[in-house]
Amino acid sequence: MYFVHLAEEQPGVDQWIEGAALTRRWIALAEGRRATQAEVTALLNDLARRPEPGSGWFDLWLRVRFWASQEGFEIAFHSKNPWAR
């Protein structure tokens, strides 16, 4: 849990806190009751809104997208890298 580790090492850094929260949100969807399409779409949208992400953000987005695809959720809207120029 990359962002959780960074948030613990560097408390008060907003991007790590936000990344840790989004990671926990994904884990809750993956391990809890069956997630809804709306919840998955909202999570992917929230990840894609991150301005100027680093590789950790891209990796998290890829992993969430892969998980969503494997679980049968519609991800066509999220099929392209949101940060590609």
CYANA upper distance limits for C-alpha pairs under 8 A (distance plus 0.5 A):
  1 MET  CA      5 HIS  CA      6.74
  1 MET  CA     20 ALA  CA      8.28
  1 MET  CA     23 THR  CA      7.98
  2 TYR  CA      6 LEU  CA      6.84
  2 TYR  CA     20 ALA  CA      8.35
  2 TYR  CA     56 GLY  CA      7.84
  3 PHE  CA      7 ALA  CA      6.46
  3 PHE  CA     16 TRP  CA      5.80
  3 PHE  CA     17 ILE  CA      7.73
  3 PHE  CA     19 GLY  CA      5.78
  3 PHE  CA     20 ALA  CA      5.18
  3 PHE  CA     23 THR  CA      7.92
  3 PHE  CA     56 GLY  CA      8.34
  4 VAL  CA      8 GLU  CA      6.78
  4 VAL  CA     16 TRP  CA      7.62
  4 VAL  CA     17 ILE  CA      7.94
  4 VAL  CA     19 GLY  CA      7.94
  4 VAL  CA     20 ALA  CA      5.14
  4 VAL  CA     23 THR  CA      8.38
  5 HIS  CA      9 GLU  CA      6.75
  6 LEU  CA     10 GLN  CA      6.33
  6 LEU  CA     11 PRO  CA      8.41
  6 LEU  CA     16 TRP  CA      6.46
  7 ALA  CA     11 PRO  CA      5.73
  7 ALA  CA     12 GLY  CA      7.92
  7 ALA  CA     13 VAL  CA      7.40
  7 ALA  CA     16 TRP  CA      5.40
  7 ALA  CA     17 ILE  CA      5.98
  7 ALA  CA     20 ALA  CA      7.40
 10 GLN  CA     16 TRP  CA      8.42
 11 PRO  CA     17 ILE  CA      8.30
 12 GLY  CA     17 ILE  CA      7.77
 13 VAL  CA     17 ILE  CA      6.85
 14 ASP  CA     18 GLU  CA      6.48
 15 GLN  CA     19 GLY  CA      6.50
 16 TRP  CA     20 ALA  CA      6.50
 17 ILE  CA     21 ALA  CA      6.71
 18 GLU  CA     22 LEU  CA      6.74
 19 GLY  CA     23 THR  CA      6.57
 19 GLY  CA     57 TRP  CA      7.99
 20 ALA  CA     24 ARG  CA      6.64
 21 ALA  CA     25 ARG  CA      6.62
 22 LEU  CA     26 TRP  CA      6.72
 22 LEU  CA     43 LEU  CA      7.97
 22 LEU  CA     47 LEU  CA      8.04
 23 THR  CA     27 ILE  CA      6.77
 23 THR  CA     60 LEU  CA      8.10
 24 ARG  CA     28 ALA  CA      6.61
 25 ARG  CA     29 LEU  CA      6.86
 25 ARG  CA     43 LEU  CA      8.36
 26 TRP  CA     30 ALA  CA      6.59
 26 TRP  CA     43 LEU  CA      7.89
 26 TRP  CA     64 VAL  CA      7.59
 27 ILE  CA     31 GLU  CA      6.35
 27 ILE  CA     32 GLY  CA      8.47
 28 ALA  CA     32 GLY  CA      5.94
 29 LEU  CA     33 ARG  CA      7.54
 29 LEU  CA     34 ARG  CA      7.66
 29 LEU  CA     35 ALA  CA      5.96
 30 ALA  CA     34 ARG  CA      8.17
 30 ALA  CA     35 ALA  CA      7.77
 35 ALA  CA     39 GLU  CA      6.89
 35 ALA  CA     40 VAL  CA      7.43
 36 THR  CA     40 VAL  CA      6.91
 37 GLN  CA     41 THR  CA      6.53
 37 GLN  CA     73 PHE  CA      6.69
 37 GLN  CA     74 GLU  CA      7.77
 38 ALA  CA     42 ALA  CA      6.49
 39 GLU  CA     43 LEU  CA      6.69
 40 VAL  CA     44 LEU  CA      6.76
 40 VAL  CA     68 ALA  CA      7.53
 40 VAL  CA     73 PHE  CA      8.11
 41 THR  CA     45 ASN  CA      6.53
 41 THR  CA     75 ILE  CA      8.15
 42 ALA  CA     46 ASP  CA      6.57
 43 LEU  CA     47 LEU  CA      6.73
 44 LEU  CA     48 ALA  CA      6.62
 44 LEU  CA     61 TRP  CA      7.46
 44 LEU  CA     64 VAL  CA      7.81
 44 LEU  CA     65 ARG  CA      7.73
 44 LEU  CA     78 HIS  CA      7.77
 45 ASN  CA     49 ARG  CA      6.75
 46 ASP  CA     50 ARG  CA      7.67
 47 LEU  CA     57 TRP  CA      8.04
 47 LEU  CA     61 TRP  CA      6.78
 48 ALA  CA     61 TRP  CA      7.92
 48 ALA  CA     82 PRO  CA      6.19
 48 ALA  CA     83 TRP  CA      8.08
 52 GLU  CA     83 TRP  CA      7.99
 53 PRO  CA     57 TRP  CA      6.02
 53 PRO  CA     58 PHE  CA      7.29
 53 PRO  CA     83 TRP  CA      8.20
 54 GLY  CA     58 PHE  CA      7.06
 55 SER  CA     59 ASP  CA      6.50
 56 GLY  CA     60 LEU  CA      6.68
 57 TRP  CA     61 TRP  CA      6.66
 58 PHE  CA     62 LEU  CA      6.64
 59 ASP  CA     63 ARG  CA      6.64
 60 LEU  CA     64 VAL  CA      6.62
 61 TRP  CA     65 ARG  CA      6.53
 62 LEU  CA     66 PHE  CA      6.54
 63 ARG  CA     67 TRP  CA      6.58
 64 VAL  CA     68 ALA  CA      6.57
 65 ARG  CA     69 SER  CA      6.64
 65 ARG  CA     75 ILE  CA      7.55
 65 ARG  CA     78 HIS  CA      8.03
 66 PHE  CA     70 GLN  CA      6.66
 67 TRP  CA     71 GLU  CA      6.66
 68 ALA  CA     72 GLY  CA      6.87
 68 ALA  CA     73 PHE  CA      5.78
 68 ALA  CA     74 GLU  CA      8.08
 68 ALA  CA     75 ILE  CA      7.70
 69 SER  CA     73 PHE  CA      5.97
 69 SER  CA     74 GLU  CA      7.38
 69 SER  CA     75 ILE  CA      7.07
 75 ILE  CA     79 SER  CA      6.68
 78 HIS  CA     82 PRO  CA      8.13
 80 LYS  CA     84 ALA  CA      8.45
